Amino acid sequence: MTNNKIIAIVLLIVGAGLIFWGYEIYNSAGSQIGRALGGEAPAKAYIMFIGGAICAVLGISKLKY
């Protein structure tokens, strides 16, 4: 297995982990209460979603080449 494929697999795993972690933050009890009272979702959840998506896309693009 080449280094690019190993890096691609690691990026995919990290991306999936970040997306899952962001989902857990978004659905936490404190976040749900905050959204119900103030209407704002935590910025940390969005950062995790975006970072995870970027890592996943980079991993997929590295797997293709």
PDB file as gemmi writes it, atoms N, CA and C in Angstrom:
CRYST1    1.000    1.000    1.000  90.00  90.00  90.00 P 1                      
ATOM      1  N   MET A   1       0.849  -1.170   0.000  1.00  0.00           N  
ATOM      2  CA  MET A   1       0.000   0.000   0.000  1.00  0.00           C  
ATOM      3  C   MET A   1       0.896   1.235   0.000  1.00  0.00           C  
ATOM      4  N   THR A   2       0.576   2.167  -0.865  1.00  0.00           N  
ATOM      5  CA  THR A   2       1.403   3.364  -0.965  1.00  0.00           C  
ATOM      6  C   THR A   2       1.058   4.356   0.139  1.00  0.00           C  
ATOM      7  N   ASN A   3       1.952   5.323   0.304  1.00  0.00           N  
ATOM      8  CA  ASN A   3       1.734   6.346   1.326  1.00  0.00           C  
ATOM      9  C   ASN A   3       0.483   7.171   1.060  1.00  0.00           C  
ATOM     10  N   ASN A   4       0.189   7.435  -0.226  1.00  0.00           N  
ATOM     11  CA  ASN A   4      -1.002   8.221  -0.550  1.00  0.00           C  
ATOM     12  C   ASN A   4      -2.277   7.512  -0.119  1.00  0.00           C  
ATOM     13  N   LYS A   5      -2.319   6.205  -0.281  1.00  0.00           N  
ATOM     14  CA  LYS A   5      -3.514   5.454   0.119  1.00  0.00           C  
ATOM     15  C   LYS A   5      -3.655   5.426   1.638  1.00  0.00           C  
ATOM     16  N   ILE A   6      -2.538   5.328   2.339  1.00  0.00           N  
ATOM     17  CA  ILE A   6      -2.587   5.345   3.800  1.00  0.00           C  
ATOM     18  C   ILE A   6      -3.076   6.706   4.290  1.00  0.00           C  
ATOM     19  N   ILE A   7      -2.555   7.765   3.696  1.00  0.00           N  
ATOM     20  CA  ILE A   7      -2.985   9.119   4.066  1.00  0.00           C  
ATOM     21  C   ILE A   7      -4.468   9.303   3.746  1.00  0.00           C  
ATOM     22  N   ALA A   8      -4.913   8.780   2.609  1.00  0.00           N  
ATOM     23  CA  ALA A   8      -6.320   8.901   2.220  1.00  0.00           C  
ATOM     24  C   ALA A   8      -7.221   8.185   3.222  1.00  0.00           C  
ATOM     25  N   ILE A   9      -6.836   7.012   3.654  1.00  0.00           N  
ATOM     26  CA  ILE A   9      -7.633   6.255   4.620  1.00  0.00           C  
ATOM     27  C   ILE A   9      -7.671   6.979   5.963  1.00  0.00           C  
ATOM     28  N   VAL A  10      -6.528   7.513   6.381  1.00  0.00           N  
ATOM     29  CA  VAL A  10      -6.485   8.265   7.639  1.00  0.00           C  
ATOM     30  C   VAL A  10      -7.375   9.505   7.549  1.00  0.00           C  
ATOM     31  N   LEU A  11      -7.328  10.214   6.430  1.00  0.00           N  
ATOM     32  CA  LEU A  11      -8.176  11.393   6.251  1.00  0.00           C  
ATOM     33  C   LEU A  11      -9.653  11.028   6.286  1.00  0.00           C  
ATOM     34  N   LEU A  12     -10.011   9.907   5.685  1.00  0.00           N  
ATOM     35  CA  LEU A  12     -11.401   9.471   5.723  1.00  0.00           C  
ATOM     36  C   LEU A  12     -11.847   9.143   7.140  1.00  0.00           C  
ATOM     37  N   ILE A  13     -10.996   8.465   7.892  1.00  0.00           N  
ATOM     38  CA  ILE A  13     -11.335   8.108   9.271  1.00  0.00           C  
ATOM     39  C   ILE A  13     -11.448   9.356  10.136  1.00  0.00           C  
ATOM     40  N   VAL A  14     -10.496  10.270   9.987  1.00  0.00           N  
ATOM     41  CA  VAL A  14     -10.533  11.515  10.757  1.00  0.00           C  
ATOM     42  C   VAL A  14     -11.764  12.337  10.374  1.00  0.00           C  
ATOM     43  N   GLY A  15     -12.076  12.405   9.082  1.00  0.00           N  
ATOM     44  CA  GLY A  15     -13.249  13.138   8.631  1.00  0.00           C  
ATOM     45  C   GLY A  15     -14.539  12.570   9.194  1.00  0.00           C  
ATOM     46  N   ALA A  16     -14.661  11.248   9.170  1.00  0.00           N  
ATOM     47  CA  ALA A  16     -15.854  10.617   9.738  1.00  0.00           C  
ATOM     48  C   ALA A  16     -15.930  10.865  11.242  1.00  0.00           C  
ATOM     49  N   GLY A  17     -14.792  10.811  11.906  1.00  0.00           N  
ATOM     50  CA  GLY A  17     -14.772  11.069  13.345  1.00  0.00           C  
ATOM     51  C   GLY A  17     -15.178  12.490  13.683  1.00  0.00           C  
ATOM     52  N   LEU A  18     -14.688  13.453  12.911  1.00  0.00           N  
ATOM     53  CA  LEU A  18     -15.047  14.852  13.150  1.00  0.00           C  
ATOM     54  C   LEU A  18     -16.534  15.102  12.895  1.00  0.00           C  
ATOM     55  N   ILE A  19     -17.059  14.499  11.852  1.00  0.00           N  
ATOM     56  CA  ILE A  19     -18.486  14.660  11.568  1.00  0.00           C  
ATOM     57  C   ILE A  19     -19.318  14.060  12.693  1.00  0.00           C  
ATOM     58  N   PHE A  20     -18.940  12.873  13.155  1.00  0.00           N  
ATOM     59  CA  PHE A  20     -19.667  12.238  14.256  1.00  0.00           C  
ATOM     60  C   PHE A  20     -19.566  13.072  15.525  1.00  0.00           C  
ATOM     61  N   TRP A  21     -18.382  13.581  15.809  1.00  0.00           N  
ATOM     62  CA  TRP A  21     -18.172  14.402  17.006  1.00  0.00           C  
ATOM     63  C   TRP A  21     -19.004  15.685  16.929  1.00  0.00           C  
ATOM     64  N   GLY A  22     -19.041  16.311  15.768  1.00  0.00           N  
ATOM     65  CA  GLY A  22     -19.868  17.498  15.578  1.00  0.00           C  
ATOM     66  C   GLY A  22     -21.344  17.199  15.758  1.00  0.00           C  
ATOM     67  N   TYR A  23     -21.772  16.037  15.276  1.00  0.00           N  
ATOM     68  CA  TYR A  23     -23.167  15.627  15.447  1.00  0.00           C  
ATOM     69  C   TYR A  23     -23.501  15.437  16.922  1.00  0.00           C  
ATOM     70  N   GLU A  24     -22.571  14.842  17.666  1.00  0.00           N  
ATOM     71  CA  GLU A  24     -22.786  14.651  19.103  1.00  0.00           C  
ATOM     72  C   GLU A  24     -22.858  15.998  19.830  1.00  0.00           C  
ATOM     73  N   ILE A  25     -22.011  16.928  19.449  1.00  0.00           N  
ATOM     74  CA  ILE A  25     -22.050  18.267  20.064  1.00  0.00           C  
ATOM     75  C   ILE A  25     -23.353  18.971  19.713  1.00  0.00           C  
ATOM     76  N   TYR A  26     -23.775  18.858  18.466  1.00  0.00           N  
ATOM     77  CA  TYR A  26     -24.991  19.514  18.013  1.00  0.00           C  
ATOM     78  C   TYR A  26     -26.222  18.981  18.751  1.00  0.00           C  
ATOM     79  N   ASN A  27     -26.242  17.679  19.046  1.00  0.00           N  
ATOM     80  CA  ASN A  27     -27.402  17.067  19.686  1.00  0.00           C  
ATOM     81  C   ASN A  27     -27.256  16.916  21.191  1.00  0.00           C  
ATOM     82  N   SER A  28     -26.256  17.525  21.784  1.00  0.00           N  
ATOM     83  CA  SER A  28     -26.103  17.429  23.236  1.00  0.00           C  
ATOM     84  C   SER A  28     -27.239  18.172  23.932  1.00  0.00           C  
ATOM     85  N   ALA A  29     -27.448  17.846  25.192  1.00  0.00           N  
ATOM     86  CA  ALA A  29     -28.539  18.458  25.955  1.00  0.00           C  
ATOM     87  C   ALA A  29     -28.359  19.969  26.074  1.00  0.00           C  
ATOM     88  N   GLY A  30     -27.154  20.398  26.354  1.00  0.00           N  
ATOM     89  CA  GLY A  30     -26.889  21.832  26.469  1.00  0.00           C  
ATOM     90  C   GLY A  30     -27.143  22.566  25.172  1.00  0.00           C  
ATOM     91  N   SER A  31     -26.776  21.950  24.060  1.00  0.00           N  
ATOM     92  CA  SER A  31     -26.998  22.573  22.766  1.00  0.00           C  
ATOM     93  C   SER A  31     -28.486  22.647  22.445  1.00  0.00           C  
ATOM     94  N   GLN A  32     -29.225  21.603  22.778  1.00  0.00           N  
ATOM     95  CA  GLN A  32     -30.659  21.605  22.511  1.00  0.00           C  
ATOM     96  C   GLN A  32     -31.372  22.681  23.332  1.00  0.00           C  
ATOM     97  N   ILE A  33     -30.960  22.833  24.578  1.00  0.00           N  
ATOM     98  CA  ILE A  33     -31.546  23.878  25.422  1.00  0.00           C  
ATOM     99  C   ILE A  33     -31.200  25.252  24.867  1.00  0.00           C  
ATOM    100  N   GLY A  34     -29.948  25.439  24.468  1.00  0.00           N  
ATOM    101  CA  GLY A  34     -29.525  26.717  23.899  1.00  0.00           C  
ATOM    102  C   GLY A  34     -30.280  27.051  22.629  1.00  0.00           C  
ATOM    103  N   ARG A  35     -30.493  26.062  21.765  1.00  0.00           N  
ATOM    104  CA  ARG A  35     -31.250  26.307  20.528  1.00  0.00           C  
ATOM    105  C   ARG A  35     -32.706  26.611  20.836  1.00  0.00           C  
ATOM    106  N   ALA A  36     -33.265  25.952  21.851  1.00  0.00           N  
ATOM    107  CA  ALA A  36     -34.667  26.194  22.202  1.00  0.00           C  
ATOM    108  C   ALA A  36     -34.860  27.591  22.785  1.00  0.00           C  
ATOM    109  N   LEU A  37     -33.908  28.040  23.574  1.00  0.00           N  
ATOM    110  CA  LEU A  37     -34.048  29.347  24.224  1.00  0.00           C  
ATOM    111  C   LEU A  37     -33.546  30.497  23.358  1.00  0.00           C  
ATOM    112  N   GLY A  38     -32.415  30.303  22.742  1.00  0.00           N  
ATOM    113  CA  GLY A  38     -31.810  31.403  21.994  1.00  0.00           C  
ATOM    114  C   GLY A  38     -31.823  31.219  20.499  1.00  0.00           C  
ATOM    115  N   GLY A  39     -32.047  30.008  20.049  1.00  0.00           N  
ATOM    116  CA  GLY A  39     -32.096  29.759  18.626  1.00  0.00           C  
ATOM    117  C   GLY A  39     -30.756  29.590  17.950  1.00  0.00           C  
ATOM    118  N   GLU A  40     -29.673  29.554  18.716  1.00  0.00           N  
ATOM    119  CA  GLU A  40     -28.348  29.433  18.107  1.00  0.00           C  
ATOM    120  C   GLU A  40     -27.751  28.055  18.363  1.00  0.00           C  
ATOM    121  N   ALA A  41     -27.205  27.469  17.331  1.00  0.00           N  
ATOM    122  CA  ALA A  41     -26.467  26.224  17.463  1.00  0.00           C  
ATOM    123  C   ALA A  41     -25.020  26.566  17.806  1.00  0.00           C  
ATOM    124  N   PRO A  42     -24.327  25.675  18.501  1.00  0.00           N  
ATOM    125  CA  PRO A  42     -22.934  25.972  18.852  1.00  0.00           C  
ATOM    126  C   PRO A  42     -22.033  26.018  17.620  1.00  0.00           C  
ATOM    127  N   ALA A  43     -21.174  27.008  17.588  1.00  0.00           N  
ATOM    128  CA  ALA A  43     -20.252  27.170  16.458  1.00  0.00           C  
ATOM    129  C   ALA A  43     -19.284  26.000  16.373  1.00  0.00           C  
ATOM    130  N   LYS A  44     -18.958  25.400  17.517  1.00  0.00           N  
ATOM    131  CA  LYS A  44     -18.028  24.272  17.529  1.00  0.00           C  
ATOM    132  C   LYS A  44     -18.567  23.108  16.701  1.00  0.00           C  
ATOM    133  N   ALA A  45     -19.880  22.886  16.740  1.00  0.00           N  
ATOM    134  CA  ALA A  45     -20.481  21.805  15.961  1.00  0.00           C  
ATOM    135  C   ALA A  45     -20.309  22.062  14.471  1.00  0.00           C  
ATOM    136  N   TYR A  46     -20.539  23.296  14.048  1.00  0.00           N  
ATOM    137  CA  TYR A  46     -20.378  23.619  12.633  1.00  0.00           C  
ATOM    138  C   TYR A  46     -18.922  23.501  12.187  1.00  0.00           C  
ATOM    139  N   ILE A  47     -18.008  23.870  13.059  1.00  0.00           N  
ATOM    140  CA  ILE A  47     -16.588  23.740  12.732  1.00  0.00           C  
ATOM    141  C   ILE A  47     -16.226  22.274  12.544  1.00  0.00           C  
ATOM    142  N   MET A  48     -16.765  21.418  13.410  1.00  0.00           N  
ATOM    143  CA  MET A  48     -16.505  19.976  13.282  1.00  0.00           C  
ATOM    144  C   MET A  48     -17.103  19.425  11.989  1.00  0.00           C  
ATOM    145  N   PHE A  49     -18.327  19.843  11.649  1.00  0.00           N  
ATOM    146  CA  PHE A  49     -18.959  19.389  10.407  1.00  0.00           C  
ATOM    147  C   PHE A  49     -18.133  19.790   9.195  1.00  0.00           C  
ATOM    148  N   ILE A  50     -17.719  21.040   9.143  1.00  0.00           N  
ATOM    149  CA  ILE A  50     -16.968  21.545   7.998  1.00  0.00           C  
ATOM    150  C   ILE A  50     -15.587  20.891   7.917  1.00  0.00           C  
ATOM    151  N   GLY A  51     -14.908  20.792   9.060  1.00  0.00           N  
ATOM    152  CA  GLY A  51     -13.594  20.150   9.070  1.00  0.00           C  
ATOM    153  C   GLY A  51     -13.673  18.682   8.672  1.00  0.00           C  
ATOM    154  N   GLY A  52     -14.690  17.994   9.152  1.00  0.00           N  
ATOM    155  CA  GLY A  52     -14.871  16.592   8.781  1.00  0.00           C  
ATOM    156  C   GLY A  52     -15.164  16.414   7.312  1.00  0.00           C  
ATOM    157  N   ALA A  53     -15.993  17.296   6.768  1.00  0.00           N  
ATOM    158  CA  ALA A  53     -16.311  17.212   5.341  1.00  0.00           C  
ATOM    159  C   ALA A  53     -15.074  17.479   4.492  1.00  0.00           C  
ATOM    160  N   ILE A  54     -14.269  18.447   4.892  1.00  0.00           N  
ATOM    161  CA  ILE A  54     -13.046  18.751   4.139  1.00  0.00           C  
ATOM    162  C   ILE A  54     -12.092  17.559   4.178  1.00  0.00           C  
ATOM    163  N   CYS A  55     -11.904  16.974   5.361  1.00  0.00           N  
ATOM    164  CA  CYS A  55     -11.020  15.807   5.473  1.00  0.00           C  
ATOM    165  C   CYS A  55     -11.533  14.645   4.630  1.00  0.00           C  
ATOM    166  N   ALA A  56     -12.843  14.415   4.659  1.00  0.00           N  
ATOM    167  CA  ALA A  56     -13.415  13.304   3.893  1.00  0.00           C  
ATOM    168  C   ALA A  56     -13.239  13.528   2.389  1.00  0.00           C  
ATOM    169  N   VAL A  57     -13.476  14.744   1.937  1.00  0.00           N  
ATOM    170  CA  VAL A  57     -13.317  15.037   0.503  1.00  0.00           C  
ATOM    171  C   VAL A  57     -11.862  14.891   0.084  1.00  0.00           C  
ATOM    172  N   LEU A  58     -10.938  15.372   0.907  1.00  0.00           N  
ATOM    173  CA  LEU A  58      -9.516  15.201   0.594  1.00  0.00           C  
ATOM    174  C   LEU A  58      -9.128  13.730   0.556  1.00  0.00           C  
ATOM    175  N   GLY A  59      -9.665  12.950   1.508  1.00  0.00           N  
ATOM    176  CA  GLY A  59      -9.381  11.518   1.517  1.00  0.00           C  
ATOM    177  C   GLY A  59      -9.904  10.814   0.285  1.00  0.00           C  
ATOM    178  N   ILE A  60     -11.114  11.155  -0.131  1.00  0.00           N  
ATOM    179  CA  ILE A  60     -11.687  10.542  -1.328  1.00  0.00           C  
ATOM    180  C   ILE A  60     -10.894  10.934  -2.565  1.00  0.00           C  
ATOM    181  N   SER A  61     -10.501  12.195  -2.636  1.00  0.00           N  
ATOM    182  CA  SER A  61      -9.734  12.631  -3.809  1.00  0.00           C  
ATOM    183  C   SER A  61      -8.358  11.956  -3.862  1.00  0.00           C  
ATOM    184  N   LYS A  62      -7.756  11.706  -2.712  1.00  0.00           N  
ATOM    185  CA  LYS A  62      -6.456  11.024  -2.699  1.00  0.00           C  
ATOM    186  C   LYS A  62      -6.601   9.548  -3.057  1.00  0.00           C  
ATOM    187  N   LEU A  63      -7.732   8.945  -2.733  1.00  0.00           N  
ATOM    188  CA  LEU A  63      -7.934   7.545  -3.081  1.00  0.00           C  
ATOM    189  C   LEU A  63      -8.062   7.342  -4.583  1.00  0.00           C  
ATOM    190  N   LYS A  64      -8.596   8.329  -5.262  1.00  0.00           N  
ATOM    191  CA  LYS A  64      -8.789   8.209  -6.706  1.00  0.00           C  
ATOM    192  C   LYS A  64      -7.481   8.234  -7.475  1.00  0.00           C  
ATOM    193  N   TYR A  65      -6.455   8.872  -6.929  1.00  0.00           N  
ATOM    194  CA  TYR A  65      -5.197   9.011  -7.663  1.00  0.00           C  
ATOM    195  C   TYR A  65      -4.131   8.156  -7.103  1.00  0.00           C  
TER     196      TYR A  65                                                      
END                                                                             
